[in-house]
Amino acid sequence: MIDAEFTKWLATLGIGGVLAGFMFMFYRKDVRQYTELWKLTADQLIAIVRDNTAVSTRLVTMIEQQERNALRKADIVELVQQHRNTP
């Protein structure tokens, strides 16, 4: 974690240097943990967006097919009614 040379150098700086060194060490640890957490969260969000996009695309396709089928049914019903009304 901390090498011997750094510890010797830090000891020459006095108590303020030691405190600053420890603060820096814990800050770096915190930043690494936060960065790893952020990467994991970003990967999860990308997966969610990818899944939602696929589902939305399928839903749009299904709705379009239903609309086309509904138009066909309406056209057929209209044609049948017209045929019944013709002498």
Backbone torsions as a table, in degrees:
resi	resn	phi	psi	omega
1	MET	NA	-68.0	177.2
2	ILE	-111.1	127.8	-178.6
3	ASP	-80.5	164.3	-174.5
4	ALA	-65.8	-39.3	179.7
5	GLU	-61.0	-43.4	179.6
6	PHE	-63.8	-40.0	-179.8
7	THR	-64.7	-42.8	178.3
8	LYS	-63.1	-44.2	-179.8
9	TRP	-64.3	-41.3	-179.6
10	LEU	-63.8	-37.7	-179.5
11	ALA	-64.1	-29.6	179.9
12	THR	-73.1	-16.3	-177.9
13	LEU	-85.5	-8.9	179.6
14	GLY	87.6	-171.2	-175.3
15	ILE	-64.5	-36.1	178.5
16	GLY	-64.4	-40.6	178.1
17	GLY	-66.8	-39.7	178.2
18	VAL	-63.7	-46.1	178.6
19	LEU	-62.3	-43.0	179.0
20	ALA	-63.7	-39.5	178.4
21	GLY	-62.5	-45.0	178.3
22	PHE	-65.2	-40.4	177.6
23	MET	-61.2	-43.1	179.0
24	PHE	-63.4	-42.1	-179.4
25	MET	-61.6	-47.4	-179.6
26	PHE	-68.8	-34.1	176.5
27	TYR	-62.2	-45.8	-180.0
28	ARG	-62.8	-40.5	178.8
29	LYS	-62.7	-43.8	-180.0
30	ASP	-63.4	-42.6	-179.9
31	VAL	-63.9	-42.1	178.6
32	ARG	-62.4	-44.0	179.5
33	GLN	-63.1	-43.3	-179.9
34	TYR	-64.1	-41.3	-179.9
35	THR	-63.9	-42.6	177.8
36	GLU	-63.9	-42.4	178.3
37	LEU	-63.5	-41.8	179.3
38	TRP	-62.7	-42.5	178.7
39	LYS	-62.7	-42.1	178.4
40	LEU	-63.3	-44.6	178.9
41	THR	-63.4	-41.6	179.1
42	ALA	-63.5	-41.2	177.9
43	ASP	-62.8	-40.9	178.3
44	GLN	-65.1	-42.7	179.3
45	LEU	-64.9	-39.4	177.9
46	ILE	-62.6	-41.4	178.2
47	ALA	-64.0	-40.8	178.9
48	ILE	-64.3	-44.5	179.6
49	VAL	-63.7	-41.4	179.4
50	ARG	-61.8	-45.5	179.1
51	ASP	-64.5	-43.8	179.7
52	ASN	-64.0	-36.9	178.1
53	THR	-64.2	-43.7	179.1
54	ALA	-63.0	-43.4	-179.9
55	VAL	-66.5	-41.7	179.2
56	SER	-63.3	-40.0	178.3
57	THR	-63.0	-44.1	177.8
58	ARG	-63.7	-39.4	-179.7
59	LEU	-64.3	-43.2	178.2
60	VAL	-61.9	-42.3	178.5
61	THR	-61.6	-43.9	179.6
62	MET	-64.1	-41.6	179.8
63	ILE	-64.1	-43.1	178.7
64	GLU	-62.2	-40.8	178.3
65	GLN	-64.6	-41.0	178.4
66	GLN	-64.0	-38.9	178.7
67	GLU	-65.1	-42.8	177.9
68	ARG	-63.2	-41.9	178.5
69	ASN	-65.3	-39.4	179.3
70	ALA	-64.4	-40.2	177.5
71	LEU	-64.9	-41.1	178.5
72	ARG	-62.9	-44.0	179.8
73	LYS	-62.8	-42.3	179.6
74	ALA	-63.9	-40.2	178.2
75	ASP	-63.9	-41.3	-179.6
76	ILE	-65.4	-44.3	179.3
77	VAL	-61.8	-42.0	179.3
78	GLU	-64.0	-43.5	179.1
79	LEU	-63.7	-40.4	178.4
80	VAL	-63.9	-42.9	179.1
81	GLN	-64.8	-40.8	177.6
82	GLN	-64.1	-39.9	179.9
83	HIS	-65.7	-38.3	178.8
84	ARG	-67.8	-32.5	-176.7
85	ASN	-82.2	-15.0	179.1
86	THR	-81.7	139.7	-177.6
87	PRO	-73.9	NA	NA
